[in-house]
Amino acid sequence: MRLRSLGNTGIKVGAIGLGCMGMSRFYQESSRDDGRYVRVINEALDLGGNLLDTADLYGAGHNETLLGKAITGRREEAVVATKSGVLLEDLRLRAIHRDGSPAHLRKAAEASLRRLNIDVIDLYYLHHIDPAVPLAETWGTMAELVQRGLVRWLGLSEATVAQAREAHTIHPVTAVQSELSLWTRDPLNDGPEGMVGWCESVGASFVPFAPLGRGFLTGTLRAGQFESSDSRTTNPRFCRAAMEANQRIVDVIREVADRRSITPAQVAIAWTLAQGEHVVPIPGTRNSRYLRENLAAVEVRLADEDFTDLLALPAPVGSRY
């Protein structure tokens, strides 16, 4: 696995990590198999995909517990990233609210450490910024967690550039995690003034989640295939009309993939990697075959004609949430 720097930490991680969210909730829950997921996480470590991403929100703590079980005996090989700042009110209804209060963050960090069964969290993200609490207060509390030795480095998730700048003046932002893919390019907007550009300017990593468009960009999904508990059933881009309209995006990606004798998923991940040496995508999967396919995208080199075709992709139908 090729390596990339993890922000300003001085350490290297695999250029492609693993998003673990889907192993606990949100997608096709009837097929959940914790034993298989533990094996997939260990295979990711074997292959060098050592940035492992979770959150206390995912499965109401189940995802952290699962990850903790998977890395038992391999702690030094893993770079564990988790998140806090969002409270789950109802798991079944997916009802949540933000809580960036100092009391919650202190309690949440200690609970995450217990579930993960580790002594220190490598990368601790503020999952979503709470508008009811001054960011300086929230970020200052997270900096205290670093000082206490509970956390090594701090990150932001789904923040604006202005918010990232404010946080960075208080304590270094090691990474910013936001959605980035061939059909969600918002972090690239405004060039050097956008989030990807800002991260590069301060030496932070940009960590794209959903680089495969929640599976859509792989070309394997069809309308009507999702079970009722799958979060994509309420996502505007996954209603039948939107999926049919957005098929034209997949068609172009598949043309590029065929030209390079690779898969659409590898095209999507390779494009994301090409947005900067500080970009470390975390595609999620629960399947060993797709894990290997995803991680192999690090060796893909797209040509100028490929980038031209991908740049000309139509805008997706439907908002991302």
C-alpha positions in Angstrom: 0.0 0.0 0.0 1.3 3.5 -0.9 1.5 5.8 2.1 0.4 9.3 2.7 1.0 11.7 5.6 -1.7 12.0 8.3 -1.9 15.7 8.5 0.6 17.4 10.7 1.3 14.3 12.9 4.6 13.1 11.3 3.1 9.6 10.8 2.1 7.8 7.6 -1.1 5.9 6.9 -2.2 3.9 3.9 -3.4 6.1 1.1 -6.8 4.5 1.3 -8.5 3.7 4.6 -11.6 1.8 5.6 -14.9 3.3 6.7 -16.6 0.9 9.1 -20.0 2.6 9.5 -21.9 0.1 7.2 -20.9 -2.8 9.4 -23.3 -1.6 12.1 -26.2 0.2 10.7 -27.6 2.3 7.8 -27.2 -0.3 5.0 -28.9 -3.7 4.4 -29.0 -4.7 8.1 -30.5 -8.1 7.6 -27.2 -9.4 6.3 -25.1 -8.2 9.3 -22.3 -10.6 10.2 -19.9 -9.4 12.9 -17.5 -12.3 12.5 -17.1 -11.6 8.8 -16.6 -7.8 9.5 -13.9 -8.5 12.0 -12.1 -10.5 9.3 -12.5 -7.7 6.8 -11.0 -5.2 9.2 -8.1 -7.5 9.8 -7.6 -8.0 6.1 -7.5 -4.2 5.7 -4.7 -4.1 8.2 -2.9 -6.9 6.4 -3.1 -4.9 3.1 -2.0 -1.6 4.6 -5.4 0.1 4.8 -4.7 1.0 8.4 -6.8 4.2 8.9 -10.0 2.7 10.4 -12.9 5.1 10.7 -15.9 4.7 13.1 -18.1 6.9 15.4 -20.0 6.5 18.6 -23.1 7.2 16.7 -22.8 4.2 14.4 -25.1 1.5 15.7 -25.3 3.3 19.1 -21.8 2.3 20.0 -21.8 -1.1 18.3 -19.4 0.0 15.6 -16.7 1.0 18.1 -17.1 -2.2 20.0 -16.8 -4.2 16.8 -13.7 -2.3 15.7 -12.2 -2.7 19.2 -12.7 -6.5 18.9 -11.1 -6.5 15.4 -7.9 -4.8 16.4 -7.3 -6.8 19.6 -3.7 -7.8 19.4 -3.0 -5.5 16.5 -3.4 -2.1 18.2 0.0 -0.8 17.0 -0.9 -1.5 13.4 -4.1 0.5 13.4 -4.8 4.2 13.3 -8.2 4.5 15.0 -10.4 7.5 14.1 -13.7 8.0 15.8 -16.2 10.8 16.3 -18.4 12.4 18.8 -20.7 15.4 19.1 -24.0 13.8 17.9 -26.4 12.0 20.3 -28.7 9.2 19.2 -32.3 9.7 20.5 -33.9 6.7 18.7 -31.9 4.0 16.9 -34.9 2.7 15.0 -36.0 6.1 13.8 -32.5 7.4 13.4 -33.4 10.5 15.5 -30.3 12.4 16.5 -29.3 15.8 17.8 -25.9 17.6 18.1 -24.2 18.1 21.5 -20.9 19.9 21.5 -21.0 20.7 25.2 -17.8 20.1 27.3 -19.6 17.7 29.6 -20.9 15.5 26.8 -17.5 15.4 24.9 -15.6 14.4 28.0 -18.0 11.7 28.8 -18.2 10.5 25.2 -14.4 10.2 24.8 -14.1 8.0 27.8 -17.0 5.8 26.6 -15.4 5.5 23.2 -12.2 4.4 24.8 -14.0 1.7 26.7 -15.8 0.4 23.7 -12.7 0.4 21.5 -10.8 -1.2 24.3 -7.8 1.1 23.7 -5.9 3.6 25.9 -5.8 6.5 23.5 -7.8 7.6 20.4 -5.5 8.4 17.5 -7.8 10.8 15.6 -10.9 12.2 17.3 -13.3 14.1 15.2 -16.1 16.5 16.1 -18.8 14.8 14.2 -21.0 17.8 13.6 -20.6 21.3 15.0 -23.3 22.2 17.5 -24.7 25.7 16.7 -25.9 26.0 20.3 -22.3 25.9 21.7 -19.5 28.3 20.7 -17.0 26.4 18.6 -14.2 27.7 20.7 -15.7 26.1 23.8 -16.2 22.8 22.0 -12.8 22.7 20.4 -11.1 23.9 23.5 -12.6 20.9 25.4 -11.3 18.5 22.7 -7.9 20.1 23.1 -8.1 19.3 26.8 -8.6 15.6 25.8 -5.3 15.8 24.0 -3.6 17.3 27.0 -5.1 14.6 29.2 -3.6 11.9 26.9 -7.0 10.4 25.9 -6.6 11.6 22.3 -3.6 12.1 20.0 -5.0 14.4 17.3 -8.2 16.3 16.5 -10.3 16.5 13.3 -13.5 18.1 12.1 -16.3 16.5 10.2 -18.6 18.3 7.8 -17.2 21.7 8.8 -17.0 24.9 6.8 -13.6 26.5 5.9 -14.4 29.4 8.3 -15.1 26.9 11.1 -11.9 25.0 10.4 -9.9 28.2 10.4 -11.4 29.2 13.8 -10.7 25.8 15.3 -7.1 25.7 13.9 -6.2 28.9 15.8 -7.1 27.1 19.1 -5.6 23.7 18.4 -4.2 22.2 15.2 -6.7 20.5 12.9 -5.1 17.3 11.8 -7.9 16.2 9.4 -11.2 17.3 8.0 -13.7 14.6 6.9 -16.4 15.4 4.4 -18.1 13.8 1.5 -16.2 13.9 -1.7 -16.8 11.9 -4.8 -17.4 12.1 -8.5 -21.0 13.2 -7.8 -20.3 15.3 -4.7 -17.6 17.8 -5.3 -18.5 20.6 -2.9 -15.1 20.5 -1.0 -13.3 21.3 -4.3 -15.4 24.4 -4.9 -13.6 27.7 -4.8 -10.2 26.0 -5.5 -7.6 27.0 -3.0 -10.3 28.7 -0.9 -12.3 25.5 -0.6 -11.9 22.8 2.1 -9.6 20.6 0.1 -7.4 23.6 -0.6 -7.5 24.9 2.9 -6.4 21.5 4.3 -3.4 21.5 1.9 -2.5 25.0 2.9 -2.2 24.2 6.7 -0.8 20.7 6.3 -4.0 18.9 7.3 -5.4 15.7 5.7 -8.7 15.8 3.8 -10.5 12.5 4.4 -13.4 11.9 1.9 -16.2 9.6 3.1 -18.5 8.0 0.6 -16.0 8.3 -2.3 -18.2 5.6 -4.0 -21.4 7.6 -3.7 -22.8 5.2 -1.1 -22.3 2.4 -3.6 -24.0 4.1 -6.5 -20.8 4.9 -8.4 -19.9 1.2 -8.5 -22.7 0.6 -11.0 -24.0 -2.3 -9.0 -27.1 -0.7 -7.4 -30.6 -0.6 -8.8 -33.8 1.1 -7.6 -36.0 -0.9 -5.4 -33.3 -3.2 -4.1 -33.0 -1.6 -0.6 -34.7 -3.0 2.5 -36.7 -0.7 4.6 -34.0 -0.1 7.2 -31.5 1.0 4.7 -30.8 4.8 5.0 -30.7 5.2 1.2 -34.4 4.7 1.0 -34.8 8.2 2.3 -31.9 9.7 0.4 -33.1 11.9 -2.5 -30.5 10.6 -4.9 -31.7 7.0 -4.4 -35.4 7.5 -5.2 -36.2 5.6 -8.4 -36.5 8.7 -10.7 -33.1 10.1 -9.4 -31.3 6.7 -9.8 -32.5 6.3 -13.3 -31.5 9.9 -14.2 -28.1 9.5 -12.4 -27.3 6.3 -14.4 -25.7 8.5 -17.0 -23.0 9.3 -14.5 -22.3 5.7 -13.9 -22.3 5.0 -17.7 -19.4 7.5 -18.2 -17.5 6.1 -15.2 -17.9 2.6 -16.7 -16.6 3.8 -20.0 -13.4 5.1 -18.3 -13.1 1.8 -16.3 -13.4 -0.3 -19.5 -10.8 1.8 -21.2 -8.3 1.2 -18.3 -9.4 -2.4 -17.7 -10.4 -1.6 -14.1 -13.7 -1.4 -12.2 -15.9 1.7 -11.8 -15.2 1.7 -8.1 -11.5 1.9 -8.8 -12.1 4.8 -11.2 -14.0 6.7 -8.5 -11.4 6.1 -5.8 -8.5 6.9 -8.1 -10.1 10.2 -9.0 -10.5 11.1 -5.4 -6.9 10.2 -4.6 -5.8 12.5 -7.5 -7.3 15.5 -5.8 -4.1 15.9 -3.7 -1.4 14.0 -1.9 -3.1 15.1 1.4 -6.4 13.3 0.4 -7.0 9.9 2.2 -10.4 8.4 1.2 -12.1 5.9 3.4 -14.4 3.8 1.2 -16.6 1.6 3.3 -17.3 -2.1 2.6 -18.3 -5.2 4.4 -17.0 -7.6 1.7 -13.4 -8.9 1.3 -13.6 -8.9 -2.4 -14.6 -5.3 -2.6 -12.1 -4.3 0.1 -9.2 -5.7 -2.1 -10.7 -4.0 -5.1 -10.9 -0.7 -3.3 -7.4 -0.8 -1.9 -5.9 -1.8 -5.3 -7.2 1.6 -6.6 -4.0 3.1 -5.1 -2.1 1.7 -8.1 -4.5 3.2 -10.7 -3.2 6.2 -12.8 -5.9 7.9 -14.8 -5.0 9.6 -18.0 -5.7 13.1 -19.1 -8.6 11.9 -21.3 -10.1 10.2 -18.3 -10.0 13.3 -16.2 -11.5 15.2 -19.1 -14.4 12.8 -19.4 -14.9 12.7 -15.6 -14.8 16.5 -15.3 -17.7 16.7 -17.8 -20.0 14.4 -15.8 -23.5 15.9 -15.4 -24.6 17.2 -12.1 -26.4 14.5 -10.1 -30.2 14.6 -9.7 -31.2 15.0 -6.0 -29.5 16.5 -3.0 -27.1 14.4 -1.0 -29.3 14.4 2.1 
